[in-house]
């Protein structure tokens, strides 16, 4: 026979979970951000303001950026539904609430399952036509995941070549755009096992090289999560090892906003 939880037990359990989650998030945020100033200092654009008054900001990528965003309301900026439930929305919310008079316009055009070449196929409509002042891209996990599953004949070299070509094209169309390249990441749990390594580290290194080549701010999400697992297990941040939990998305958003502000 199953026993129902007493309401007070349930409440106490939830409070305990929130307390632990908050402590883990806070500890991870403090530890990771304290070590990321040096990473931001490597950015060739150091000293320029990343987000300025009146800017258009675009988040691009795969399912981690998509996070269930509404296609029906895709042309409405700054709203929760078209921004999804992930780090892009949480970062946007922080920017919009901290800078209410700046007239920012923030879009999300991530699409679940996409790899770099698929970004390129839709780039005119989903990037160039939106004329972003700040473009943030998180892409790469599917380039290796789909290869491991036998659904894509990709390599690190193809990833880097395609990524470079995409940003050359972007700079040509939008010469003043300020770029943010987010490090692809995984956590060792769920779908992520030993077969991912060391090849996945090659994708991370390629993303960093792309960032440096195109004078982009590099957000080291893998470094961030490597620190975060010291405060809570991998499953706390991304149950399947790829898609962030609410805590993982919150940590990503916090890191993105802080690093953007400290450029």
C-alpha positions as CSV (number, residue, x, y, z in Angstrom):
1,X,0.0,0.0,0.0
2,X,1.3,3.4,-0.9
3,X,1.2,6.2,1.6
4,X,0.4,9.7,0.5
5,X,2.8,12.4,1.6
6,X,1.5,14.7,4.3
7,X,1.1,18.2,2.9
8,X,3.7,19.5,5.4
9,X,6.1,16.8,4.3
10,X,5.7,17.8,0.6
11,X,6.1,21.4,1.4
12,X,9.3,20.8,3.4
13,X,10.6,18.5,0.7
14,X,10.1,21.3,-1.9
15,X,11.7,23.8,0.3
16,X,14.6,21.6,0.9
17,X,15.0,21.0,-2.9
18,X,14.8,24.7,-3.6
19,X,17.3,25.5,-0.8
20,X,19.8,22.9,-2.2
21,X,19.2,24.0,-5.8
22,X,19.7,27.6,-4.9
23,X,22.9,26.8,-2.9
24,X,24.3,24.8,-5.8
25,X,23.4,27.4,-8.4
26,X,24.8,30.2,-6.2
27,X,28.0,28.3,-5.4
28,X,28.5,27.3,-9.0
29,X,27.9,30.8,-10.3
30,X,30.4,32.3,-7.9
31,X,33.1,29.8,-8.6
32,X,32.7,29.7,-12.4
33,X,32.4,33.5,-12.8
34,X,35.4,34.1,-10.7
35,X,37.5,32.0,-13.1
36,X,36.0,33.4,-16.3
37,X,37.3,36.9,-16.2
38,X,40.5,35.6,-17.7
39,X,38.5,33.9,-20.5
40,X,36.7,37.1,-21.3
41,X,40.0,38.9,-21.3
42,X,41.1,36.8,-24.3
43,X,38.4,38.4,-26.4
44,X,39.9,40.7,-29.1
45,X,36.9,43.0,-28.6
46,X,37.7,43.6,-25.0
47,X,36.8,47.2,-24.1
48,X,33.8,47.5,-26.5
49,X,30.3,47.6,-25.1
50,X,28.6,44.3,-26.1
51,X,25.0,45.4,-25.6
52,X,24.1,49.1,-26.2
53,X,20.9,51.1,-26.0
54,X,18.4,50.2,-28.8
55,X,20.2,47.0,-29.8
56,X,18.7,44.0,-31.5
57,X,20.0,40.8,-29.9
58,X,19.6,37.4,-31.5
59,X,20.1,34.0,-29.9
60,X,20.8,31.2,-32.4
61,X,21.5,27.5,-32.1
62,X,19.8,24.1,-31.6
63,X,17.4,22.6,-29.1
64,X,19.3,24.1,-26.1
65,X,18.5,27.6,-27.5
66,X,15.1,26.6,-29.0
67,X,13.8,25.3,-25.6
68,X,10.3,24.9,-26.9
69,X,9.9,28.4,-28.3
70,X,6.6,29.2,-30.0
71,X,6.8,29.4,-33.8
72,X,3.3,31.0,-33.9
73,X,4.6,34.1,-32.1
74,X,8.1,34.0,-33.5
75,X,7.8,37.6,-34.8
76,X,7.1,39.1,-31.4
77,X,10.3,40.0,-29.6
78,X,10.9,40.1,-25.9
79,X,8.1,37.8,-25.0
80,X,8.4,34.5,-23.1
81,X,6.6,32.2,-25.6
82,X,8.7,33.0,-28.7
83,X,11.9,33.0,-26.5
84,X,11.3,29.4,-25.1
85,X,12.0,28.2,-21.6
86,X,15.8,28.0,-21.7
87,X,18.8,30.1,-21.1
88,X,18.0,32.5,-24.0
89,X,14.8,33.5,-22.3
90,X,16.4,33.8,-18.9
91,X,19.2,35.9,-20.3
92,X,16.7,38.1,-22.1
93,X,14.6,38.5,-19.0
94,X,17.7,39.6,-17.0
95,X,18.6,42.1,-19.7
96,X,15.1,43.5,-20.1
97,X,14.4,43.9,-16.4
98,X,17.8,45.4,-15.7
99,X,17.7,47.8,-18.6
100,X,14.0,48.7,-19.0
101,X,14.7,52.1,-20.7
102,X,17.2,50.8,-23.3
103,X,14.6,49.7,-25.9
104,X,16.3,46.3,-26.5
105,X,14.7,43.9,-29.0
106,X,15.6,40.3,-28.4
107,X,14.8,37.3,-30.6
108,X,15.3,33.5,-30.4
109,X,15.8,31.5,-33.6
110,X,17.2,28.2,-32.3
111,X,15.8,25.1,-33.9
112,X,16.0,21.7,-32.2
113,X,18.4,19.2,-33.9
114,X,20.3,21.6,-36.0
115,X,23.9,21.5,-36.9
116,X,26.1,24.3,-38.4
117,X,25.2,23.6,-42.0
118,X,21.5,23.8,-41.1
119,X,22.0,27.2,-39.6
120,X,23.6,28.2,-42.9
121,X,20.5,27.0,-44.9
122,X,18.2,29.3,-43.0
123,X,20.6,32.1,-42.2
124,X,19.2,34.9,-44.4
125,X,15.7,34.7,-42.9
126,X,16.7,33.7,-39.4
127,X,19.7,36.0,-38.9
128,X,20.6,38.5,-41.7
129,X,17.1,39.8,-42.2
130,X,16.7,40.5,-38.5
131,X,19.8,42.7,-38.6
132,X,21.1,41.9,-35.1
133,X,23.6,44.2,-33.4
134,X,24.5,41.3,-31.1
135,X,24.5,37.7,-32.4
136,X,25.0,34.8,-29.9
137,X,25.4,31.3,-31.3
138,X,25.5,28.0,-29.4
139,X,26.0,25.1,-31.8
140,X,27.9,21.9,-32.0
141,X,26.5,19.1,-29.8
142,X,24.4,17.7,-32.6
143,X,27.4,17.8,-35.0
144,X,28.9,15.1,-32.8
145,X,25.8,13.4,-31.4
146,X,24.2,12.7,-34.8
147,X,27.5,11.4,-36.0
148,X,27.8,9.0,-33.1
149,X,24.2,7.9,-33.8
150,X,25.2,7.2,-37.5
151,X,22.9,9.9,-38.8
152,X,25.5,12.4,-40.0
153,X,28.9,12.0,-41.5
154,X,30.4,15.0,-39.7
155,X,33.8,15.7,-38.4
156,X,35.5,18.4,-36.3
157,X,37.1,19.7,-39.4
158,X,33.7,20.1,-41.2
159,X,32.3,21.7,-38.1
160,X,35.0,24.3,-37.9
161,X,35.0,24.9,-41.7
162,X,31.3,25.4,-41.8
163,X,31.3,27.6,-38.7
164,X,34.0,29.9,-40.1
165,X,32.2,30.2,-43.4
166,X,29.0,31.1,-41.6
167,X,30.6,33.9,-39.7
168,X,32.5,35.2,-42.8
169,X,29.1,35.4,-44.5
170,X,27.6,37.1,-41.4
171,X,30.4,39.7,-41.2
172,X,30.0,40.5,-44.9
173,X,26.3,41.2,-44.5
174,X,26.5,42.8,-41.1
175,X,29.9,44.3,-40.7
176,X,29.2,45.9,-37.4
177,X,27.6,42.9,-35.7
178,X,29.1,42.0,-32.3
179,X,29.5,38.2,-32.0
180,X,29.2,35.8,-29.1
181,X,30.3,32.2,-29.6
182,X,29.1,29.9,-26.9
183,X,31.2,26.8,-26.1
184,X,29.3,23.5,-26.8
185,X,29.1,21.4,-23.7
186,X,28.0,18.1,-22.3
187,X,27.8,16.6,-18.8
188,X,28.8,13.0,-18.2
189,X,25.4,11.5,-17.5
190,X,22.3,10.3,-19.5
191,X,23.1,10.0,-23.2
192,X,26.7,11.1,-22.7
193,X,29.3,8.3,-22.2
194,X,32.9,7.6,-22.8
195,X,32.4,7.3,-26.6
196,X,32.0,11.0,-26.8
197,X,35.6,11.6,-25.7
198,X,38.1,12.8,-26.6
199,X,36.5,13.8,-29.9
200,X,34.0,16.2,-28.2
201,X,36.9,18.2,-26.8
202,X,37.9,18.8,-30.4
203,X,34.6,20.5,-31.1
204,X,35.1,22.7,-28.0
205,X,38.5,23.7,-29.2
206,X,37.2,24.4,-32.7
207,X,34.5,26.7,-31.3
208,X,37.2,28.7,-29.4
209,X,39.3,29.0,-32.5
210,X,36.3,30.3,-34.4
211,X,35.6,32.8,-31.7
212,X,39.1,34.1,-31.7
213,X,39.3,34.2,-35.5
214,X,36.1,36.4,-35.7
215,X,36.7,38.6,-32.7
216,X,33.8,37.1,-30.8
217,X,33.2,37.0,-27.1
218,X,33.6,33.3,-26.1
219,X,31.3,32.0,-23.3
220,X,33.0,28.8,-21.9
221,X,29.9,26.9,-20.9
222,X,31.8,23.6,-20.6
223,X,34.2,25.2,-18.1
224,X,31.2,26.5,-16.3
225,X,29.5,23.1,-16.0
226,X,32.8,21.4,-15.1
227,X,32.9,23.7,-12.0
228,X,29.1,23.3,-11.4
229,X,29.4,19.6,-10.9
230,X,31.5,20.3,-7.8
231,X,28.3,21.7,-6.2
232,X,25.7,19.4,-7.5
233,X,25.7,16.2,-9.6
234,X,25.7,16.3,-13.4
235,X,22.0,15.2,-13.5
236,X,21.1,18.3,-11.5
237,X,22.3,20.5,-14.4
238,X,21.3,18.4,-17.4
239,X,19.5,15.1,-16.8
240,X,20.3,13.6,-20.2
241,X,23.8,15.2,-20.3
242,X,22.8,17.5,-23.1
243,X,19.7,19.5,-22.4
244,X,20.0,21.8,-19.3
245,X,17.5,21.6,-16.5
246,X,16.0,24.8,-15.1
247,X,19.0,25.1,-12.8
248,X,21.4,24.5,-15.8
249,X,19.6,27.1,-17.9
250,X,19.6,29.6,-15.1
251,X,23.4,29.2,-14.6
252,X,24.0,29.6,-18.4
253,X,21.9,32.8,-18.5
254,X,23.6,34.2,-15.5
255,X,27.0,33.5,-16.9
256,X,26.1,34.9,-20.4
257,X,24.8,38.1,-18.9
258,X,27.7,38.6,-16.5
259,X,30.3,37.9,-19.2
260,X,28.6,40.2,-21.7
261,X,28.6,42.9,-19.0
262,X,32.3,42.4,-18.2
263,X,33.6,42.6,-21.7
